[in-house]
């Protein structure tokens, strides 16, 4: 008796793997999310559900560099970094 096993490969969509930093200005809070994608990484700056910035990167070091560049620009624009307690 032959046994047939089905192997299904399920595509997992982009996954938010964490917050790299958070900023606050007036009544606004923005967070920088690191997103794992099938073929690399994505960095997003979000205010609530609104997407402010987004960039795809092939390597993790590119994603971290992009996040640091955006953080520096936001600090220069009057945002304050929110630090964990």
Biopython code that builds the backbone (N, CA, C, O; Angstrom):
import numpy as np
from Bio.PDB.StructureBuilder import StructureBuilder

atoms = [
    (1, "UNK", "N", (0.834, -1.168, 0.000)),
    (1, "UNK", "CA", (0.000, 0.000, 0.000)),
    (1, "UNK", "C", (0.890, 1.247, 0.000)),
    (1, "UNK", "O", (1.788, 1.400, 0.828)),
    (2, "UNK", "N", (0.606, 2.118, -0.950)),
    (2, "UNK", "CA", (1.355, 3.355, -1.074)),
    (2, "UNK", "C", (0.718, 4.456, -0.250)),
    (2, "UNK", "O", (-0.503, 4.611, -0.220)),
    (3, "UNK", "N", (1.552, 5.201, 0.402)),
    (3, "UNK", "CA", (1.031, 6.306, 1.205)),
    (3, "UNK", "C", (1.434, 7.618, 0.524)),
    (3, "UNK", "O", (2.602, 7.821, 0.190)),
    (4, "UNK", "N", (0.467, 8.490, 0.326)),
    (4, "UNK", "CA", (0.713, 9.776, -0.324)),
    (4, "UNK", "C", (0.724, 10.877, 0.732)),
    (4, "UNK", "O", (-0.257, 11.091, 1.445)),
    (5, "UNK", "N", (1.852, 11.564, 0.811)),
    (5, "UNK", "CA", (1.949, 12.682, 1.754)),
    (5, "UNK", "C", (2.022, 13.980, 0.976)),
    (5, "UNK", "O", (2.807, 14.123, 0.039)),
    (6, "UNK", "N", (1.213, 14.890, 1.372)),
    (6, "UNK", "CA", (1.208, 16.195, 0.732)),
    (6, "UNK", "C", (2.096, 17.148, 1.524)),
    (6, "UNK", "O", (1.920, 17.336, 2.728)),
    (7, "UNK", "N", (3.030, 17.730, 0.835)),
    (7, "UNK", "CA", (3.885, 18.738, 1.468)),
    (7, "UNK", "C", (3.518, 20.093, 0.888)),
    (7, "UNK", "O", (3.796, 20.378, -0.277)),
    (8, "UNK", "N", (2.911, 20.900, 1.684)),
    (8, "UNK", "CA", (2.553, 22.219, 1.193)),
    (8, "UNK", "C", (3.548, 23.236, 1.732)),
    (8, "UNK", "O", (3.904, 23.218, 2.910)),
    (9, "UNK", "N", (3.977, 24.099, 0.866)),
    (9, "UNK", "CA", (4.870, 25.175, 1.251)),
    (9, "UNK", "C", (4.006, 26.424, 1.356)),
    (9, "UNK", "O", (3.393, 26.873, 0.387)),
    (10, "UNK", "N", (3.981, 26.955, 2.546)),
    (10, "UNK", "CA", (3.145, 28.114, 2.796)),
    (10, "UNK", "C", (4.013, 29.359, 2.780)),
    (10, "UNK", "O", (5.034, 29.418, 3.465)),
    (11, "UNK", "N", (3.612, 30.353, 2.000)),
    (11, "UNK", "CA", (4.346, 31.615, 1.987)),
    (11, "UNK", "C", (3.928, 32.432, 3.188)),
    (11, "UNK", "O", (2.751, 32.730, 3.390)),
    (12, "UNK", "N", (4.916, 32.783, 3.972)),
    (12, "UNK", "CA", (4.668, 33.657, 5.111)),
    (12, "UNK", "C", (4.913, 35.077, 4.633)),
    (12, "UNK", "O", (5.966, 35.378, 4.070)),
    (13, "UNK", "N", (3.958, 35.932, 4.853)),
    (13, "UNK", "CA", (4.083, 37.324, 4.448)),
    (13, "UNK", "C", (5.053, 38.077, 5.336)),
    (13, "UNK", "O", (5.658, 37.504, 6.242)),
    (14, "UNK", "N", (5.194, 39.352, 5.071)),
    (14, "UNK", "CA", (6.088, 40.168, 5.891)),
    (14, "UNK", "C", (5.721, 40.076, 7.368)),
    (14, "UNK", "O", (4.543, 40.055, 7.726)),
    (15, "UNK", "N", (6.741, 40.021, 8.220)),
    (15, "UNK", "CA", (6.506, 39.886, 9.658)),
    (15, "UNK", "C", (7.224, 41.003, 10.415)),
    (15, "UNK", "O", (8.432, 41.189, 10.273)),
    (16, "UNK", "N", (6.472, 41.731, 11.210)),
    (16, "UNK", "CA", (7.034, 42.778, 12.053)),
    (16, "UNK", "C", (7.787, 42.088, 13.184)),
    (16, "UNK", "O", (7.179, 41.469, 14.057)),
    (17, "UNK", "N", (9.116, 42.197, 13.163)),
    (17, "UNK", "CA", (9.924, 41.488, 14.158)),
    (17, "UNK", "C", (10.346, 42.369, 15.327)),
    (17, "UNK", "O", (10.972, 41.893, 16.274)),
    (18, "UNK", "N", (10.007, 43.648, 15.261)),
    (18, "UNK", "CA", (10.308, 44.483, 16.412)),
    (18, "UNK", "C", (10.431, 45.949, 16.099)),
    (18, "UNK", "O", (10.507, 46.362, 14.942)),
    (19, "UNK", "N", (10.447, 46.728, 17.165)),
    (19, "UNK", "CA", (10.593, 48.173, 17.074)),
    (19, "UNK", "C", (12.056, 48.533, 17.327)),
    (19, "UNK", "O", (12.633, 48.132, 18.338)),
    (20, "UNK", "N", (12.647, 49.285, 16.416)),
    (20, "UNK", "CA", (14.034, 49.700, 16.560)),
    (20, "UNK", "C", (14.147, 50.953, 17.420)),
    (20, "UNK", "O", (15.087, 51.081, 18.205)),
    (21, "UNK", "N", (13.200, 51.877, 17.280)),
    (21, "UNK", "CA", (13.150, 53.081, 18.108)),
    (21, "UNK", "C", (11.773, 53.719, 18.001)),
    (21, "UNK", "O", (10.987, 53.419, 17.102)),
    (22, "UNK", "N", (11.511, 54.611, 18.952)),
    (22, "UNK", "CA", (10.265, 55.383, 18.929)),
    (22, "UNK", "C", (10.609, 56.849, 19.127)),
    (22, "UNK", "O", (11.562, 57.184, 19.830)),
    (23, "UNK", "N", (9.821, 57.725, 18.500)),
    (23, "UNK", "CA", (10.011, 59.171, 18.597)),
    (23, "UNK", "C", (8.677, 59.823, 18.958)),
    (23, "UNK", "O", (7.600, 59.296, 18.680)),
    (24, "UNK", "N", (8.794, 60.980, 19.584)),
    (24, "UNK", "CA", (7.598, 61.724, 19.980)),
    (24, "UNK", "C", (7.795, 63.197, 19.626)),
    (24, "UNK", "O", (8.867, 63.762, 19.845)),
    (25, "UNK", "N", (6.744, 63.808, 19.074)),
    (25, "UNK", "CA", (6.735, 65.253, 18.803)),
    (25, "UNK", "C", (5.299, 65.727, 18.894)),
    (25, "UNK", "O", (4.410, 65.216, 18.211)),
    (26, "UNK", "N", (5.090, 66.717, 19.755)),
    (26, "UNK", "CA", (3.754, 67.229, 20.063)),
    (26, "UNK", "C", (2.856, 66.056, 20.442)),
    (26, "UNK", "O", (3.169, 65.316, 21.375)),
    (27, "UNK", "N", (1.747, 65.877, 19.735)),
    (27, "UNK", "CA", (0.841, 64.774, 20.069)),
    (27, "UNK", "C", (1.099, 63.521, 19.229)),
    (27, "UNK", "O", (0.314, 62.573, 19.263)),
    (28, "UNK", "N", (2.186, 63.521, 18.488)),
    (28, "UNK", "CA", (2.479, 62.418, 17.568)),
    (28, "UNK", "C", (3.558, 61.488, 18.125)),
    (28, "UNK", "O", (4.536, 61.939, 18.721)),
    (29, "UNK", "N", (3.365, 60.199, 17.923)),
    (29, "UNK", "CA", (4.374, 59.194, 18.244)),
    (29, "UNK", "C", (4.627, 58.375, 16.988)),
    (29, "UNK", "O", (3.690, 57.918, 16.334)),
    (30, "UNK", "N", (5.888, 58.197, 16.660)),
    (30, "UNK", "CA", (6.284, 57.409, 15.488)),
    (30, "UNK", "C", (7.182, 56.273, 15.965)),
    (30, "UNK", "O", (7.952, 56.422, 16.914)),
    (31, "UNK", "N", (7.065, 55.145, 15.291)),
    (31, "UNK", "CA", (7.943, 54.025, 15.616)),
    (31, "UNK", "C", (8.580, 53.502, 14.347)),
    (31, "UNK", "O", (7.995, 53.553, 13.265)),
    (32, "UNK", "N", (9.790, 52.999, 14.504)),
    (32, "UNK", "CA", (10.522, 52.401, 13.395)),
    (32, "UNK", "C", (10.429, 50.889, 13.543)),
    (32, "UNK", "O", (10.946, 50.311, 14.498)),
    (33, "UNK", "N", (9.765, 50.267, 12.591)),
    (33, "UNK", "CA", (9.548, 48.818, 12.635)),
    (33, "UNK", "C", (10.510, 48.110, 11.685)),
    (33, "UNK", "O", (10.729, 48.554, 10.558)),
    (34, "UNK", "N", (11.077, 47.008, 12.156)),
    (34, "UNK", "CA", (11.904, 46.144, 11.321)),
    (34, "UNK", "C", (11.019, 44.995, 10.847)),
    (34, "UNK", "O", (10.440, 44.265, 11.652)),
    (35, "UNK", "N", (10.926, 44.850, 9.542)),
    (35, "UNK", "CA", (10.045, 43.855, 8.933)),
    (35, "UNK", "C", (10.881, 42.797, 8.228)),
    (35, "UNK", "O", (11.707, 43.115, 7.373)),
    (36, "UNK", "N", (10.663, 41.544, 8.589)),
    (36, "UNK", "CA", (11.333, 40.427, 7.900)),
    (36, "UNK", "C", (10.503, 40.062, 6.679)),
    (36, "UNK", "O", (9.293, 39.855, 6.767)),
    (37, "UNK", "N", (11.171, 39.988, 5.552)),
    (37, "UNK", "CA", (10.517, 39.604, 4.303)),
    (37, "UNK", "C", (11.170, 38.327, 3.795)),
    (37, "UNK", "O", (12.238, 37.930, 4.260)),
    (38, "UNK", "N", (10.534, 37.715, 2.868)),
    (38, "UNK", "CA", (11.050, 36.466, 2.309)),
    (38, "UNK", "C", (12.463, 36.638, 1.757)),
    (38, "UNK", "O", (13.310, 35.762, 1.931)),
    (39, "UNK", "N", (12.715, 37.756, 1.099)),
    (39, "UNK", "CA", (14.025, 37.982, 0.468)),
    (39, "UNK", "C", (14.699, 39.232, 1.010)),
    (39, "UNK", "O", (15.185, 40.057, 0.237)),
    (40, "UNK", "N", (14.734, 39.380, 2.304)),
    (40, "UNK", "CA", (15.424, 40.534, 2.862)),
    (40, "UNK", "C", (14.671, 41.167, 4.008)),
    (40, "UNK", "O", (13.954, 40.503, 4.756)),
    (41, "UNK", "N", (14.853, 42.475, 4.126)),
    (41, "UNK", "CA", (14.318, 43.229, 5.242)),
    (41, "UNK", "C", (13.618, 44.476, 4.734)),
    (41, "UNK", "O", (13.817, 44.910, 3.599)),
    (42, "UNK", "N", (12.806, 45.032, 5.591)),
    (42, "UNK", "CA", (12.141, 46.290, 5.283)),
    (42, "UNK", "C", (12.145, 47.116, 6.561)),
    (42, "UNK", "O", (11.962, 46.591, 7.659)),
    (43, "UNK", "N", (12.356, 48.410, 6.399)),
    (43, "UNK", "CA", (12.304, 49.332, 7.526)),
    (43, "UNK", "C", (11.139, 50.267, 7.268)),
    (43, "UNK", "O", (11.004, 50.816, 6.175)),
    (44, "UNK", "N", (10.295, 50.447, 8.277)),
    (44, "UNK", "CA", (9.135, 51.326, 8.147)),
    (44, "UNK", "C", (9.068, 52.268, 9.336)),
    (44, "UNK", "O", (9.346, 51.877, 10.470)),
    (45, "UNK", "N", (8.695, 53.514, 9.068)),
    (45, "UNK", "CA", (8.368, 54.454, 10.138)),
    (45, "UNK", "C", (6.862, 54.672, 10.059)),
    (45, "UNK", "O", (6.327, 55.091, 9.032)),
    (46, "UNK", "N", (6.193, 54.376, 11.169)),
    (46, "UNK", "CA", (4.734, 54.425, 11.235)),
    (46, "UNK", "C", (4.271, 55.376, 12.330)),
    (46, "UNK", "O", (4.877, 55.460, 13.398)),
    (47, "UNK", "N", (3.198, 56.084, 12.047)),
    (47, "UNK", "CA", (2.486, 56.841, 13.073)),
    (47, "UNK", "C", (1.106, 56.218, 13.127)),
    (47, "UNK", "O", (0.278, 56.445, 12.245)),
    (48, "UNK", "N", (0.861, 55.432, 14.165)),
    (48, "UNK", "CA", (-0.373, 54.653, 14.191)),
    (48, "UNK", "C", (-0.348, 53.674, 13.042)),
    (48, "UNK", "O", (0.568, 52.857, 12.937)),
    (49, "UNK", "N", (-1.347, 53.747, 12.176)),
    (49, "UNK", "CA", (-1.387, 52.882, 10.981)),
    (49, "UNK", "C", (-0.874, 53.588, 9.735)),
    (49, "UNK", "O", (-0.816, 52.994, 8.659)),
    (50, "UNK", "N", (-0.501, 54.859, 9.881)),
    (50, "UNK", "CA", (-0.024, 55.638, 8.738)),
    (50, "UNK", "C", (1.453, 55.372, 8.488)),
    (50, "UNK", "O", (2.273, 55.451, 9.402)),
    (51, "UNK", "N", (1.778, 55.059, 7.256)),
    (51, "UNK", "CA", (3.153, 54.783, 6.846)),
    (51, "UNK", "C", (3.817, 56.091, 6.422)),
    (51, "UNK", "O", (3.367, 56.739, 5.477)),
    (52, "UNK", "N", (4.888, 56.481, 7.119)),
    (52, "UNK", "CA", (5.607, 57.712, 6.796)),
    (52, "UNK", "C", (6.796, 57.449, 5.879)),
    (52, "UNK", "O", (7.025, 58.183, 4.918)),
    (53, "UNK", "N", (7.545, 56.400, 6.182)),
    (53, "UNK", "CA", (8.737, 56.041, 5.410)),
    (53, "UNK", "C", (8.797, 54.530, 5.264)),
    (53, "UNK", "O", (8.344, 53.789, 6.137)),
    (54, "UNK", "N", (9.357, 54.090, 4.162)),
    (54, "UNK", "CA", (9.507, 52.647, 3.939)),
    (54, "UNK", "C", (10.663, 52.413, 2.975)),
    (54, "UNK", "O", (10.788, 53.092, 1.956)),
    (55, "UNK", "N", (11.507, 51.441, 3.316)),
    (55, "UNK", "CA", (12.593, 51.078, 2.410)),
    (55, "UNK", "C", (12.902, 49.596, 2.555)),
    (55, "UNK", "O", (13.000, 49.078, 3.668)),
    (56, "UNK", "N", (13.054, 48.918, 1.423)),
    (56, "UNK", "CA", (13.450, 47.504, 1.427)),
    (56, "UNK", "C", (14.959, 47.409, 1.333)),
    (56, "UNK", "O", (15.607, 48.178, 0.622)),
    (57, "UNK", "N", (15.505, 46.450, 2.065)),
    (57, "UNK", "CA", (16.954, 46.251, 2.107)),
    (57, "UNK", "C", (17.244, 44.763, 1.937)),
    (57, "UNK", "O", (16.502, 43.912, 2.427)),
    (58, "UNK", "N", (18.322, 44.468, 1.243)),
    (58, "UNK", "CA", (18.704, 43.069, 1.064)),
    (58, "UNK", "C", (19.356, 42.496, 2.313)),
    (58, "UNK", "O", (19.163, 41.327, 2.648)),
    (59, "UNK", "N", (20.135, 43.339, 3.004)),
    (59, "UNK", "CA", (20.881, 42.851, 4.165)),
    (59, "UNK", "C", (20.433, 43.567, 5.434)),
    (59, "UNK", "O", (19.940, 44.694, 5.387)),
    (60, "UNK", "N", (20.612, 42.903, 6.552)),
    (60, "UNK", "CA", (20.217, 43.457, 7.848)),
    (60, "UNK", "C", (20.997, 44.723, 8.174)),
    (60, "UNK", "O", (20.427, 45.678, 8.702)),
    (61, "UNK", "N", (22.291, 44.747, 7.869)),
    (61, "UNK", "CA", (23.082, 45.944, 8.187)),
    (61, "UNK", "C", (22.591, 47.166, 7.425)),
    (61, "UNK", "O", (22.665, 48.281, 7.940)),
    (62, "UNK", "N", (22.092, 46.978, 6.208)),
    (62, "UNK", "CA", (21.509, 48.077, 5.440)),
    (62, "UNK", "C", (20.243, 48.596, 6.135)),
    (62, "UNK", "O", (20.013, 49.803, 6.204)),
    (63, "UNK", "N", (19.438, 47.679, 6.640)),
    (63, "UNK", "CA", (18.199, 48.060, 7.322)),
    (63, "UNK", "C", (18.514, 48.872, 8.580)),
    (63, "UNK", "O", (17.877, 49.896, 8.831)),
    (64, "UNK", "N", (19.486, 48.425, 9.366)),
    (64, "UNK", "CA", (19.854, 49.146, 10.586)),
    (64, "UNK", "C", (20.457, 50.515, 10.261)),
    (64, "UNK", "O", (20.192, 51.489, 10.966)),
    (65, "UNK", "N", (21.255, 50.596, 9.213)),
    (65, "UNK", "CA", (21.831, 51.881, 8.805)),
    (65, "UNK", "C", (20.746, 52.857, 8.366)),
    (65, "UNK", "O", (20.788, 54.038, 8.710)),
    (66, "UNK", "N", (19.791, 52.368, 7.617)),
    (66, "UNK", "CA", (18.664, 53.199, 7.174)),
    (66, "UNK", "C", (17.886, 53.715, 8.374)),
    (66, "UNK", "O", (17.550, 54.898, 8.436)),
    (67, "UNK", "N", (17.597, 52.836, 9.325)),
    (67, "UNK", "CA", (16.855, 53.238, 10.528)),
    (67, "UNK", "C", (17.613, 54.306, 11.304)),
    (67, "UNK", "O", (17.001, 55.249, 11.804)),
    (68, "UNK", "N", (18.932, 54.178, 11.414)),
    (68, "UNK", "CA", (19.744, 55.168, 12.134)),
    (68, "UNK", "C", (19.747, 56.515, 11.407)),
    (68, "UNK", "O", (19.679, 57.566, 12.044)),
    (69, "UNK", "N", (19.824, 56.484, 10.089)),
    (69, "UNK", "CA", (19.789, 57.713, 9.296)),
    (69, "UNK", "C", (18.462, 58.442, 9.509)),
    (69, "UNK", "O", (18.443, 59.652, 9.734)),
    (70, "UNK", "N", (17.345, 57.695, 9.437)),
    (70, "UNK", "CA", (16.033, 58.304, 9.639)),
    (70, "UNK", "C", (15.894, 58.859, 11.053)),
    (70, "UNK", "O", (15.325, 59.934, 11.242)),
    (71, "UNK", "N", (16.408, 58.138, 12.047)),
    (71, "UNK", "CA", (16.340, 58.601, 13.434)),
    (71, "UNK", "C", (17.085, 59.928, 13.581)),
    (71, "UNK", "O", (16.578, 60.857, 14.209)),
    (72, "UNK", "N", (18.273, 60.019, 13.009)),
    (72, "UNK", "CA", (19.059, 61.247, 13.071)),
    (72, "UNK", "C", (18.308, 62.410, 12.426)),
    (72, "UNK", "O", (18.277, 63.512, 12.974)),
    (73, "UNK", "N", (17.715, 62.169, 11.283)),
    (73, "UNK", "CA", (16.959, 63.229, 10.589)),
    (73, "UNK", "C", (15.755, 63.682, 11.402)),
    (73, "UNK", "O", (15.460, 64.875, 11.465)),
    (74, "UNK", "N", (15.065, 62.744, 12.018)),
    (74, "UNK", "CA", (13.900, 63.107, 12.821)),
    (74, "UNK", "C", (14.325, 63.901, 14.055)),
    (74, "UNK", "O", (13.647, 64.858, 14.430)),
    (75, "UNK", "N", (15.434, 63.524, 14.694)),
    (75, "UNK", "CA", (15.944, 64.273, 15.838)),
    (75, "UNK", "C", (16.288, 65.701, 15.427)),
    (75, "UNK", "O", (16.010, 66.644, 16.169)),
    (76, "UNK", "N", (16.886, 65.866, 14.258)),
    (76, "UNK", "CA", (17.231, 67.192, 13.747)),
    (76, "UNK", "C", (15.983, 68.013, 13.420)),
    (76, "UNK", "O", (16.024, 69.243, 13.407)),
    (77, "UNK", "N", (14.868, 67.314, 13.156)),
    (77, "UNK", "CA", (13.607, 67.974, 12.809)),
    (77, "UNK", "C", (12.739, 68.234, 14.045)),
    (77, "UNK", "O", (11.580, 68.627, 13.910)),
    (78, "UNK", "N", (13.288, 68.018, 15.247)),
    (78, "UNK", "CA", (12.559, 68.360, 16.456)),
    (78, "UNK", "C", (11.868, 67.216, 17.164)),
    (78, "UNK", "O", (11.192, 67.448, 18.167)),
    (79, "UNK", "N", (12.008, 65.991, 16.686)),
    (79, "UNK", "CA", (11.441, 64.834, 17.372)),
    (79, "UNK", "C", (12.345, 64.500, 18.563)),
    (79, "UNK", "O", (13.541, 64.788, 18.549)),
    (80, "UNK", "N", (11.754, 63.892, 19.587)),
    (80, "UNK", "CA", (12.501, 63.406, 20.762)),
    (80, "UNK", "C", (12.386, 61.896, 20.798)),
    (80, "UNK", "O", (11.306, 61.344, 20.588)),
    (81, "UNK", "N", (13.492, 61.230, 21.063)),
    (81, "UNK", "CA", (13.457, 59.774, 21.149)),
    (81, "UNK", "C", (12.803, 59.361, 22.468)),
    (81, "UNK", "O", (13.093, 59.918, 23.527)),
    (82, "UNK", "N", (11.921, 58.379, 22.377)),
    (82, "UNK", "CA", (11.277, 57.791, 23.558)),
    (82, "UNK", "C", (12.133, 56.601, 23.969)),
    (82, "UNK", "O", (12.299, 55.653, 23.201)),
    (83, "UNK", "N", (12.674, 56.654, 25.179)),
    (83, "UNK", "CA", (13.528, 55.570, 25.657)),
    (83, "UNK", "C", (12.748, 54.664, 26.599)),
    (83, "UNK", "O", (11.922, 55.143, 27.376)),
    (84, "UNK", "N", (13.000, 53.357, 26.538)),
    (84, "UNK", "CA", (12.316, 52.439, 27.446)),
    (84, "UNK", "C", (12.674, 52.739, 28.897)),
    (84, "UNK", "O", (13.784, 53.176, 29.201)),
    (85, "UNK", "N", (11.728, 52.500, 29.774)),
    (85, "UNK", "CA", (11.953, 52.768, 31.203)),
    (85, "UNK", "C", (12.890, 51.749, 31.798)),
    (85, "UNK", "O", (13.196, 51.813, 32.988)),
]
sb = StructureBuilder()
sb.init_structure("model")
sb.init_model(0)
sb.init_chain("A")
sb.init_seg("    ")
for serial, (resi, resn, name, xyz) in enumerate(atoms, 1):
    if name == "N":
        sb.init_residue(resn, " ", resi, " ")
    sb.init_atom(name, np.array(xyz, "f"), 0.0, 1.0, " ", f" {name:<3s}", serial, name[0])
structure = sb.get_structure()
